[in-house]
Amino acid sequence: MDLTEDGELLPYEALIDSATYYRFPIVDLSVPPSPAEMVRMKWPQVVRQF
């Protein structure tokens, strides 16, 4: 799970072999904007189906 913003660090998605890559950018020193976003981060494969 990648919590960095676009351009914050070099992307590491290409370094992952068989794992599923998820990106949920969060601004440094902040929290996700809503409880729904936290659920989406915890269970992305479930939420993604809807």
VOPALUM-853744 format. One line per 5 residues: number of its first residue (from 1); their letters; for each residue x, y, z of N, C-alpha, C, O. Coordinates in pm, 1 decimal, padded with zeros to 6 digits. Layout:
BEGIN
NUM) a) X Y Z X Y Z X Y Z X Y Z  ... .
END
This chain:
BEGIN
1) mdlte) 00084.7 -00115.9 00000.0 00000.0 00000.0 00000.0 00090.2 00123.4 00000.0 00175.7 00140.0 00087.0  00069.3 00207.7 -00097.4 00149.7 00328.2 -00115.9 00068.5 00448.7 -00067.3 -00037.1 00479.1 -00122.7  00117.4 00516.0 00034.7 00048.4 00632.8 00089.7 00110.6 00763.8 00043.7 00069.1 00870.6 00088.8  00209.2 00757.8 -00045.2 00275.4 00879.7 -00091.4 00194.2 00949.3 -00199.8 00115.3 00886.5 -00270.4  00214.8 01080.0 -00211.6 00150.4 01156.4 -00317.0 00231.5 01143.7 -00445.4 00350.7 01113.1 -00440.5 .
6) dgell) 00167.6 01166.9 -00560.9 00238.7 01163.2 -00688.0 00356.1 01259.6 -00683.5 00340.5 01376.1 -00647.0  00473.4 01210.7 -00720.7 00592.7 01293.9 -00724.1 00663.0 01310.9 -00591.1 00769.4 01372.7 -00585.8  00606.8 01257.8 -00483.0 00669.4 01272.2 -00351.4 00798.0 01190.6 -00341.8 00899.0 01238.6 -00290.3  00794.1 01067.5 -00391.4 00910.1 00978.9 -00394.9 00913.5 00909.9 -00530.6 00817.7 00918.0 -00607.4  01022.8 00842.9 -00559.4 01025.7 00763.6 -00681.1 00922.6 00651.4 -00669.7 00911.0 00589.9 -00563.7 .
11) pyeal) 00848.1 00623.7 -00775.6 00746.4 00518.0 -00768.3 00809.1 00381.3 -00744.4 00915.3 00351.5 -00799.0  00745.6 00299.4 -00664.8 00799.7 00165.6 -00640.5 00705.3 00055.8 -00684.9 00727.4 -00061.0 -00652.9  00601.6 00090.2 -00757.3 00508.0 -00010.1 -00808.6 00579.3 -00115.9 -00893.6 00546.1 -00234.2 -00886.2  00676.5 -00073.8 -00973.5 00748.1 -00166.9 -01061.2 00834.5 -00266.4 -00982.9 00874.3 -00369.0 -01038.0  00863.7 -00238.4 -00857.6 00946.9 -00326.7 -00776.1 00868.0 -00441.4 -00713.7 00926.1 -00534.2 -00657.4 .
16) idsat) 00737.1 -00434.5 -00723.9 00651.0 -00536.4 -00662.3 00626.8 -00647.5 -00763.6 00583.6 -00621.6 -00875.9  00654.9 -00771.0 -00723.8 00637.1 -00883.9 -00815.8 00490.4 -00924.1 -00828.2 00419.9 -00875.6 -00916.6  00445.7 -01010.6 -00742.0 00311.2 -01066.2 -00755.4 00208.3 -00999.8 -00663.9 00090.3 -01034.5 -00669.1  00250.1 -00907.4 -00582.4 00156.2 -00840.8 -00492.0 00070.1 -00740.2 -00568.9 00109.8 -00690.3 -00674.2  -00046.6 -00712.1 -00515.0 -00133.4 -00610.7 -00573.2 -00092.1 -00475.2 -00519.4 -00069.9 -00459.6 -00399.3 .
21) yyrfp) -00081.9 -00378.5 -00606.7 -00039.4 -00242.7 -00570.4 -00161.7 -00153.9 -00551.9 -00248.6 -00147.9 -00638.8  -00167.9 -00085.0 -00438.4 -00274.9 00011.7 -00411.8 -00210.8 00143.4 -00373.6 -00114.4 00146.0 -00297.0  -00263.3 00252.5 -00426.1 -00213.9 00385.5 -00390.3 -00327.5 00464.9 -00327.7 -00434.3 00481.1 -00386.7  -00301.9 00514.1 -00206.8 -00395.0 00599.3 -00134.0 -00314.8 00717.2 -00081.1 -00273.3 00715.9 00034.9  -00292.0 00818.8 -00162.9 -00207.1 00930.1 -00119.0 -00268.2 01007.5 -00002.7 -00386.3 01042.4 -00004.2 .
26) ivdls) -00186.8 01032.9 00096.0 -00225.8 01112.6 00212.3 -00120.3 01220.9 00230.3 -00000.5 01192.6 00230.8  -00165.1 01343.6 00244.7 -00073.7 01455.2 00265.9 -00000.5 01434.0 00397.8 -00061.0 01391.9 00496.4  00130.6 01463.2 00400.0 00208.9 01447.8 00523.3 00141.3 01515.6 00641.8 00084.2 01624.0 00629.7  00149.3 01449.2 00756.0 00095.6 01499.8 00882.7 -00054.4 01522.9 00879.4 -00105.3 01608.5 00951.7  -00125.9 01448.1 00796.8 -00271.5 01461.0 00792.9 -00334.8 01322.8 00807.7 -00265.1 01222.4 00822.0 .
31) vppsp) -00464.5 01319.3 00804.1 -00540.5 01194.9 00812.8 -00632.6 01185.9 00691.8 -00658.6 01287.3 00627.0  -00682.0 01067.6 00660.3 -00777.3 01056.7 00549.6 -00899.2 01146.5 00575.5 -00934.8 01171.2 00690.7  -00962.9 01195.0 00468.1 -01069.4 01293.1 00481.4 -01200.2 01242.3 00541.5 -01283.1 01322.6 00584.5  -01220.3 01110.2 00545.1 -01348.4 01059.9 00595.9 -01333.8 00916.2 00644.5 -01238.0 00847.7 00608.7  -01429.0 00870.2 00726.3 -01429.0 00729.1 00766.2 -01442.3 00636.3 00645.3 -01384.9 00527.4 00644.3 .
36) aemvr) -01517.2 00678.5 00544.4 -01533.1 00595.7 00424.5 -01399.0 00574.1 00355.1 -01373.1 00465.7 00302.9  -01314.6 00675.0 00354.2 -01181.5 00661.5 00293.8 -01097.2 00560.9 00373.0 -01020.6 00484.7 00314.1  -01110.8 00560.1 00504.3 -01037.8 00462.6 00586.4 -01082.3 00320.2 00552.5 -00999.2 00230.0 00542.7  -01211.5 00300.0 00534.8 -01263.3 00167.8 00497.6 -01208.1 00127.8 00361.8 -01167.1 00013.3 00342.7  -01206.6 00220.6 00267.7 -01155.1 00192.2 00133.6 -01008.0 00152.7 00139.9 -00963.8 00066.5 00063.9 .
41) mkwpq) -00932.3 00214.5 00229.2 -00790.8 00181.7 00243.3 -00770.7 00045.6 00308.8 -00678.2 -00027.7 00273.7  -00856.3 00012.2 00403.0 -00840.2 -00113.4 00475.6 -00879.2 -00234.5 00390.4 -00814.8 -00339.2 00396.6  -00984.9 -00218.9 00311.3 -01034.0 -00329.5 00229.0 -01050.4 -00285.1 00083.6 -01162.5 -00286.0 00032.7  -00942.2 -00246.3 00015.2 -00955.9 -00194.3 -00121.8 -01013.4 -00294.7 -00220.4 -01088.1 -00256.4 -00310.5  -00980.3 -00421.7 -00205.1 -01030.3 -00520.8 -00300.0 -01180.0 -00541.5 -00285.3 -01246.2 -00576.7 -00382.9 .
46) vvrqf) -01235.2 -00521.0 -00167.1 -01380.3 -00536.9 -00145.8 -01453.6 -00413.7 -00197.1 -01551.5 -00426.1 -00270.6  -01407.9 -00296.7 -00159.9 -01473.5 -00172.0 -00198.4 -01466.3 -00153.5 -00349.0 -01559.4 -00100.6 -00409.8  -01357.3 -00196.2 -00409.1 -01334.5 -00179.4 -00551.5 -01442.5 -00247.9 -00636.0 -01468.4 -00205.0 -00748.5  -01505.7 -00353.2 -00584.0 -01604.2 -00428.7 -00659.7 -01735.8 -00354.2 -00675.1 -01815.0 -00388.0 -00763.0  -01761.0 -00254.8 -00592.9 -01890.6 -00183.9 -00595.0 -01886.7 -00057.6 -00674.4 -01987.8 00011.9 -00684.8 .
END
